[in-house]
Amino acid sequence: MNLFSIKLPLIKKNDPLLEIIIKNIKDKRKTLKEGDIIVISEKVIATSQGRIINLNEVIHVSEEAKRMAEEYDMDERFVEIILQEATMILGGLPGGHVILAKVNDFLIANAGIDQSNAGPDNLVLLPKDPEKVIHEYRNTLKMEFNIKDLGIIFADSRVQPLRKGTIGIAIATAGFEPIEDLRGHPDLYNRPMQITMRAIADDLTSAAQFLLNEADQQTPVVIIRGAKVEFTESPELTTEMPAEECLYMNIFSRYLLKKKEEN
């Protein structure tokens, strides 16, 4: 498996990102081939959609945002935008400048809102309608490069429980099976595996994170070539999981309930 990055000019608000990606692939005398997977940073997608808010434009701040801002040592205007973007707030780290939120079907710090490389007082929100946009991107790229099997990932990063640092997360995928279900497959001792499902899309995103860079390198696009994935127009599985089936969500909720009862 090989990975290589595509350098882009600085993407600004409302730029035609897909046109820019295609032009830069061709200008560098590269192309997309059958079986490629193209990974695109969610931030440049959001920027091209105009999903940028300046903190000074936030006029109304709710009492809830003010309370949480004080508790978590954050700008109350930033917290207000988090509340607007999130579908659920799970809590935060006191004095840690971070709130854990659920956006659509995944958990992410600060509702995925990013301040880095955004400009003074600017916030970049997550892309709008990622599932719809990713299929539009894929259809255009397939026609432009005359290929059939093409995978595409919109990439972000996240933290894991009890682990330092961030890993890659695929916030949207198209063109391949993002999950490999190994349940029922025999292990080395012919014992059927019961719960193992490989997060193919997230693994590929983490690999691409070594080359994805929105800072001075300006490489928010990575092409993965030779990945052994199952290409399909209609994936059978999705990366999302109901909270009721999640190991962390179940155990953490019981832990917090127990602590509350003890107090």
Residue pairs with C-beta under 8 A, 6 or more apart in sequence:
1 207
1 224
1 225
1 226
1 227
1 228
2 224
2 225
2 226
3 207
3 208
3 210
3 211
3 222
3 223
3 224
3 225
4 30
4 211
4 222
4 223
4 225
5 211
5 212
5 213
5 217
5 219
5 221
5 222
5 223
6 21
6 24
6 25
6 28
6 30
6 219
6 221
6 222
6 223
7 24
7 28
7 217
7 218
7 219
8 20
8 21
8 24
8 44
8 218
8 219
8 220
8 221
9 20
9 24
9 218
10 218
11 17
11 20
11 44
11 47
11 48
11 220
12 47
13 47
13 48
13 50
13 52
14 48
14 49
14 50
15 47
15 48
16 48
17 44
17 45
17 47
17 48
18 137
18 140
18 141
21 40
21 221
22 140
22 141
22 144
24 221
25 31
25 32
30 223
31 145
32 38
32 141
32 145
32 147
32 150
32 223
33 145
33 147
33 225
34 147
34 148
34 149
34 150
35 149
35 150
35 225
35 226
35 227
35 231
36 147
36 150
36 151
36 223
36 224
36 225
37 150
37 151
37 152
37 153
37 175
37 176
37 204
37 223
37 224
37 225
37 227
37 229
38 141
38 150
38 151
38 152
38 153
38 221
38 222
38 223
38 224
39 152
39 153
39 155
39 204
39 205
39 208
39 212
39 221
39 222
39 223
39 224
40 137
40 152
40 153
40 154
40 155
40 220
40 221
41 154
41 155
41 156
41 212
41 214
41 220
41 221
42 112
42 126
42 127
42 130
42 154
42 155
42 156
42 171
43 114
43 117
43 124
43 214
43 220
44 214
44 220
44 221
45 127
45 130
45 133
45 154
46 52
46 124
46 125
46 126
46 127
46 128
47 124
49 127
49 128
49 133
51 124
51 125
51 126
51 127
51 128
52 118
52 122
52 123
52 124
52 125
53 81
53 122
53 123
53 125
54 121
54 122
54 123
55 75
55 77
55 78
55 121
55 122
55 123
56 121
58 77
58 80
58 81
60 80
61 76
61 77
61 79
61 80
62 80
62 83
64 83
65 76
65 77
65 79
65 80
65 82
65 83
66 76
66 79
68 74
68 79
68 83
68 89
68 92
68 99
69 75
69 76
69 78
69 79
70 76
71 92
71 94
72 79
72 92
72 93
72 94
72 95
72 96
72 97
72 98
72 99
73 94
73 95
73 96
73 97
74 97
74 98
74 99
78 110
78 113
78 115
78 123
79 99
81 111
81 113
81 123
81 125
82 89
82 99
82 101
82 110
82 111
82 113
83 89
85 101
85 103
85 111
85 112
85 113
85 125
85 126
86 101
86 102
86 103
86 111
87 101
87 102
87 103
87 104
88 101
88 102
89 99
89 100
89 101
89 102
90 100
90 101
90 102
90 107
91 99
91 100
92 98
92 99
92 100
98 109
98 110
99 109
99 110
99 111
100 107
100 108
100 109
101 107
101 108
101 109
101 110
101 111
101 112
102 108
103 111
103 112
103 126
105 240
106 158
106 169
106 171
106 239
106 240
107 158
108 156
108 158
108 169
109 158
109 159
111 125
111 126
112 125
112 126
112 156
112 171
113 123
113 124
113 125
113 126
114 123
114 124
115 122
115 123
115 124
116 214
116 215
117 214
117 215
118 124
126 156
126 171
127 133
127 154
127 171
127 172
130 154
130 171
130 172
131 172
133 154
133 172
134 152
134 154
134 172
134 173
134 174
135 174
137 152
137 174
138 150
138 152
138 174
138 175
141 147
141 150
141 152
142 148
142 150
149 175
149 231
150 175
150 231
151 173
151 174
151 175
151 176
151 224
151 227
151 229
151 231
152 173
152 174
152 175
153 170
153 172
153 173
153 201
153 204
153 205
153 208
154 170
154 171
154 172
154 173
155 168
155 169
155 170
155 171
155 205
155 208
155 209
155 212
156 168
156 169
156 171
157 166
157 167
157 168
157 169
157 209
158 166
158 167
158 169
159 165
159 166
159 167
160 167
161 248
166 209
167 202
167 206
167 209
168 202
168 204
168 205
168 206
168 207
168 208
168 209
169 202
169 205
170 178
170 201
170 202
170 204
170 205
170 239
173 201
173 235
173 239
175 231
175 232
175 233
176 200
176 201
176 229
176 230
176 231
176 232
176 235
177 200
177 229
177 230
177 232
177 235
177 236
177 237
178 199
178 200
178 201
178 202
178 235
178 237
178 238
178 239
179 197
179 198
179 199
179 200
179 201
179 235
179 237
179 238
179 239
180 197
180 198
180 200
180 230
181 197
181 237
182 193
182 196
182 197
182 198
183 192
183 193
183 194
183 195
183 196
183 197
184 192
184 193
185 192
185 193
185 196
186 192
186 193
187 193
197 237
199 239
200 229
201 239
202 239
204 224
204 227
204 229
207 224
208 222
208 224
211 219
211 222
212 219
212 220
212 221
212 222
213 219
213 220
214 220
243 249
243 250
244 250
